[in-house]
Amino acid sequence: MKKFGIALGLVASLMGSAVMAEAIKATPGGAVNLVLLPKFLGILPFDQADRGAQEAAKELGNTGTYQYIGPTPENSAAGQIEMLTTATTQKQGVVMLSNNAGDQIAAVAEAAQAAGTKVVTWDSPIPSGKGESVFVAQVDFGSIGVVMADMVMSMTGGAGEFAVLSASPDAANQNAWIEAMKKTLAEDAKYKDLKLVDVVYGNDQSEESYNKALGLVDKYPDLKVIMAPTTVGIVAAAKAMQDEKLCDKVKVSGLGLPAEMVSYTMNGCAPEFALWSFVDLGYLTTYTSYMLATGAIKGEVGETFTAGRMGDFTIEADPGREGAKRVLMGPFTVYNKDNVEAASK
């Protein structure tokens, strides 16, 4: 009994040490050349991420360079591959990538890592995880599927047809969210009377997304909801329904910015939608990238670190991508008439 008691004491002591272990903190003043590479330039969420990244870089006293660069929407995938290749040639410290090229970019990311340029993804990861140090996930992708299904449920009254207006076919985040929603619909009987009739792509371009939304209404006369998990697509779809005076017949939901969606929520075209803070996402990604580049963290599962004003985060296995790792930010907020006006200011 005595030996057993000693063993228990030792285990308790070790557990206590683990619990009491402090999160790793950044050492300010390092020189890390950072590149923030969104899917493309010209939309507000990515500009907000840039603002958060600049805030973190200033707070860290980073003496290296910071660049916010990106391709055009029309050349997003090829442009990202080219820019990551150039950043590697320039020996940048970290490229912070919101991937819009699927696994097409994996080989270039692997080459970057081999050459000493780390690749940290945010918003949208590399599907295979190849060439990626870690993914800074805005929220758990599985939970987005549930929220999307619940918003459709709310707006249809529990039964009816809906369609998805997504970004591009290669957008890893969009594809994962849609698959998570399909899984939710299939596995929970409460959604049995909801019917997903189509998934179309507006390539995160306003005019194309607008026309795709109108095409859905023409093709499916019984359509009740357009679910757009893209900030460009949701605005375009809501405007299309408003312009055609269809808001009483077809509701719009998805992922959007309060500042861009407030009028459509208040007039009933888009009764509810969800999102997270892109400022915080850029901030957390920059902290993670800086600490990886300075060697404060190694990017291993189980490491806990402090990201300034946002607190402590732990690197964990990504449940949606075997062998990949993530830092989970969260949470997201569902917006409606009760809270959208305050959030839009």
C-alpha positions in Angstrom: 0.0 0.0 0.0 2.9 2.3 0.8 4.4 1.8 -2.7 1.0 2.4 -4.3 0.6 5.6 -2.3 4.0 6.8 -3.4 3.1 6.1 -7.0 -0.2 8.0 -6.7 1.7 10.9 -5.2 4.1 10.9 -8.0 1.4 10.9 -10.6 -0.5 13.7 -8.9 2.7 15.7 -8.7 3.4 15.2 -12.4 -0.2 16.1 -13.3 0.0 19.2 -11.1 3.2 20.3 -12.8 1.6 19.9 -16.2 -1.5 21.9 -15.1 0.7 24.6 -13.6 3.0 24.8 -16.7 2.8 28.3 -18.1 1.9 29.1 -21.6 4.9 30.0 -23.9 5.2 33.7 -24.4 6.7 35.6 -27.3 10.0 37.4 -27.1 9.3 40.8 -28.7 11.8 42.6 -31.0 12.6 39.7 -33.3 13.2 40.2 -37.0 10.6 38.1 -39.0 9.7 38.9 -42.5 5.9 38.3 -42.7 3.7 38.0 -45.8 -0.1 38.0 -45.4 -1.5 36.3 -48.5 -5.3 36.2 -48.7 -7.3 34.5 -51.4 -7.4 37.8 -53.3 -7.5 41.5 -52.6 -10.5 43.8 -52.6 -12.9 42.5 -50.0 -13.4 43.8 -46.5 -12.8 40.6 -44.4 -9.3 40.3 -45.7 -8.6 44.0 -45.1 -9.8 43.4 -41.6 -7.4 40.5 -41.2 -4.6 42.8 -42.4 -5.5 45.3 -39.7 -5.3 42.6 -37.1 -2.0 41.3 -38.5 -0.5 44.8 -38.4 -1.7 45.3 -34.8 0.0 42.1 -33.7 3.3 42.8 -35.6 3.4 46.3 -33.9 2.6 44.8 -30.5 5.4 42.2 -30.9 7.9 44.9 -31.9 8.7 42.9 -35.0 11.7 44.5 -36.7 11.3 42.5 -39.9 9.1 43.5 -42.9 5.4 43.0 -43.2 3.6 42.7 -46.6 -0.1 42.4 -47.4 -0.2 41.1 -51.0 -2.7 39.0 -53.0 -3.9 38.2 -56.5 -7.0 39.4 -58.3 -10.2 37.3 -57.9 -9.9 36.2 -61.6 -6.4 34.8 -61.1 -6.7 33.7 -57.5 -5.3 30.1 -57.5 -2.5 30.7 -60.0 -1.7 34.0 -58.5 -1.3 32.5 -55.0 1.0 29.8 -56.3 3.1 32.4 -58.0 3.3 34.7 -55.0 4.2 31.9 -52.6 6.9 30.8 -55.0 8.3 34.4 -55.1 8.1 34.7 -51.4 10.2 31.6 -51.1 12.8 32.9 -53.5 12.9 36.2 -51.5 13.5 34.1 -48.3 10.6 35.5 -46.4 10.2 34.2 -42.9 6.5 33.2 -43.0 3.8 33.3 -45.6 0.4 33.5 -43.9 -1.9 31.9 -46.5 -5.7 31.8 -46.9 -5.7 29.1 -49.5 -7.8 29.3 -52.6 -5.9 26.8 -54.7 -6.8 23.5 -53.0 -4.0 21.0 -53.0 -2.6 22.6 -56.2 -0.5 24.7 -53.9 0.8 21.9 -51.7 4.0 21.2 -53.7 4.9 24.9 -53.6 4.2 25.0 -49.9 6.5 22.0 -49.3 9.2 23.7 -51.4 8.8 26.8 -49.3 9.2 24.9 -46.0 12.2 23.1 -47.4 13.8 26.4 -48.3 13.2 27.9 -44.8 10.0 29.8 -45.5 7.3 28.7 -43.1 3.7 28.4 -44.4 0.9 29.1 -41.8 -2.6 28.9 -43.2 -5.6 30.8 -41.9 -9.2 31.0 -42.9 -8.8 28.3 -45.6 -6.1 25.5 -45.2 -4.3 23.2 -47.5 -6.7 20.2 -47.7 -3.9 17.6 -47.4 -2.0 19.7 -44.9 1.2 19.1 -46.9 3.7 22.0 -46.7 1.7 23.6 -43.9 3.2 24.2 -40.4 -0.2 24.8 -38.8 -3.7 26.1 -39.7 -5.2 28.9 -37.7 -8.9 28.0 -37.8 -11.5 30.7 -37.3 -13.9 28.1 -35.8 -14.4 24.4 -35.8 -15.5 23.5 -39.3 -17.9 20.9 -38.1 -19.7 23.4 -36.0 -20.2 25.7 -39.0 -22.1 22.9 -40.7 -24.5 22.7 -37.8 -25.0 26.4 -37.6 -25.7 26.6 -41.4 -28.2 23.7 -41.1 -29.9 25.4 -38.1 -30.3 28.7 -39.9 -31.9 26.9 -42.9 -34.2 25.1 -40.4 -35.2 28.4 -38.8 -35.9 30.2 -42.1 -37.8 27.4 -43.8 -39.9 26.5 -40.7 -38.2 23.0 -40.8 -39.2 21.9 -44.3 -38.5 22.9 -47.9 -35.8 23.3 -50.6 -32.6 25.3 -50.2 -29.5 25.8 -52.3 -25.9 26.8 -51.6 -24.1 29.6 -53.3 -20.4 29.1 -52.5 -17.2 30.8 -53.5 -14.8 28.8 -55.7 -14.8 25.0 -56.2 -11.2 24.8 -54.8 -11.9 26.8 -51.6 -11.0 24.3 -48.9 -12.8 26.1 -46.2 -16.1 26.4 -48.2 -15.9 22.8 -49.3 -15.4 21.6 -45.7 -18.3 23.7 -44.4 -20.6 22.4 -47.1 -19.7 18.8 -46.4 -20.1 19.4 -42.7 -23.6 20.7 -43.3 -24.5 17.8 -45.6 -23.3 15.4 -42.8 -25.4 17.2 -40.3 -28.5 17.0 -42.5 -28.0 13.3 -43.1 -27.3 12.3 -39.5 -30.0 14.2 -37.6 -33.6 13.3 -38.2 -34.8 16.8 -37.2 -33.5 18.0 -40.6 -35.3 15.2 -42.6 -37.7 17.6 -44.4 -35.0 20.0 -45.6 -33.8 19.3 -49.2 -30.5 20.6 -50.6 -31.2 20.9 -54.3 -28.0 22.5 -55.6 -24.5 23.9 -54.9 -23.3 26.6 -57.3 -20.2 28.8 -57.3 -19.9 32.6 -57.7 -16.1 32.6 -57.4 -16.4 35.4 -54.8 -17.2 37.9 -57.5 -20.2 40.1 -56.9 -21.8 40.1 -60.3 -21.2 36.4 -60.9 -22.7 35.6 -57.5 -25.7 37.9 -58.1 -26.4 36.1 -61.4 -26.0 32.7 -59.8 -28.5 33.6 -57.1 -31.0 34.6 -59.7 -30.3 31.4 -61.7 -31.2 29.4 -58.6 -34.5 31.1 -58.2 -35.3 30.5 -61.9 -34.3 26.9 -61.8 -36.0 26.0 -58.5 -39.4 27.7 -58.2 -40.0 26.2 -54.7 -36.7 27.4 -53.3 -37.0 28.9 -49.8 -33.4 29.7 -48.8 -30.1 30.5 -50.5 -27.3 29.6 -48.1 -24.1 31.5 -49.0 -21.1 30.7 -46.8 -19.1 33.6 -48.3 -19.1 37.3 -47.4 -19.2 38.3 -51.1 -21.9 35.7 -52.1 -24.3 36.5 -49.2 -24.4 40.2 -50.0 -24.8 39.5 -53.7 -27.6 37.0 -53.1 -29.4 39.4 -50.7 -29.2 42.3 -53.2 -30.5 40.0 -55.9 -33.5 39.0 -53.9 -34.1 42.6 -52.8 -33.8 43.9 -56.4 -36.3 41.3 -57.7 -38.7 41.8 -54.8 -38.3 38.2 -53.8 -37.4 38.6 -50.1 -40.8 37.4 -48.9 -40.4 34.2 -51.0 -36.6 33.4 -50.8 -34.5 34.2 -47.7 -30.7 34.5 -47.7 -28.3 33.3 -45.0 -24.7 32.2 -44.6 -21.6 34.0 -43.5 -21.4 37.7 -43.7 -20.1 41.0 -42.2 -22.6 42.9 -40.1 -21.6 46.2 -41.7 -22.5 44.8 -45.1 -25.6 42.8 -44.1 -27.3 45.2 -41.7 -29.8 46.6 -44.2 -30.7 43.2 -45.6 -31.3 41.8 -42.1 -33.4 44.7 -41.0 -35.6 44.5 -44.1 -36.1 40.7 -43.8 -34.1 39.6 -46.9 -31.5 37.9 -44.7 -33.0 37.4 -41.3 -29.9 35.8 -39.8 -26.3 35.0 -40.6 -23.1 34.2 -38.8 -19.4 35.2 -38.7 -16.3 35.6 -36.5 -13.8 38.4 -36.2 -11.4 38.6 -39.1 -9.4 41.3 -37.2 -8.8 38.7 -34.5 -8.0 36.0 -37.0 -5.3 38.1 -38.6 -3.9 39.0 -35.1 -3.8 35.4 -33.9 -2.2 34.2 -37.2 0.5 36.8 -36.9 1.3 35.8 -33.3 1.4 32.2 -34.2 3.7 32.9 -37.2 6.0 35.1 -35.3 6.4 32.6 -32.5 7.1 29.8 -35.0 9.7 31.8 -36.9 11.5 32.9 -33.7 11.6 29.4 -32.3 9.4 30.1 -29.3 7.1 27.3 -30.4 7.9 24.4 -32.7 4.4 23.8 -34.1 3.9 20.6 -32.2 0.6 19.2 -30.9 0.2 20.1 -27.3 2.2 23.3 -27.3 0.3 26.1 -25.5 1.2 29.7 -26.2 -0.1 33.2 -25.3 -1.3 35.4 -28.2 -1.3 38.9 -26.7 -4.8 40.3 -25.9 -6.5 37.1 -27.1 -5.1 34.8 -24.4 -3.8 31.3 -24.5 -4.1 28.8 -27.4 -3.0 25.2 -27.8 -1.9 23.5 -31.0 -4.0 20.4 -31.6 -4.5 17.7 -34.2 -7.0 18.9 -36.9 -9.9 16.5 -36.7 -10.9 17.2 -40.3 -7.5 16.6 -41.9 -5.4 13.5 -40.9 -1.9 14.4 -39.9 -2.5 18.2 -40.0 -2.5 20.6 -37.0 -4.6 23.6 -36.1 -4.9 26.4 -33.6 -8.7 26.9 -33.0 -9.8 30.5 -32.5 -13.6 30.8 -32.1 -16.2 31.7 -31.4 -18.6 32.8 -34.1 -21.7 34.9 -33.6 -25.2 34.5 -35.2 -26.5 37.9 -36.2 -30.2 38.9 -36.5 -32.4 42.0 -35.9 -31.5 42.0 -32.2 -27.8 42.5 -32.6 -26.8 43.3 -36.1 -27.1 47.1 -35.9 -24.8 47.3 -32.9 -22.3 45.0 -34.5 -22.3 47.0 -37.8 -21.0 50.2 -36.2 
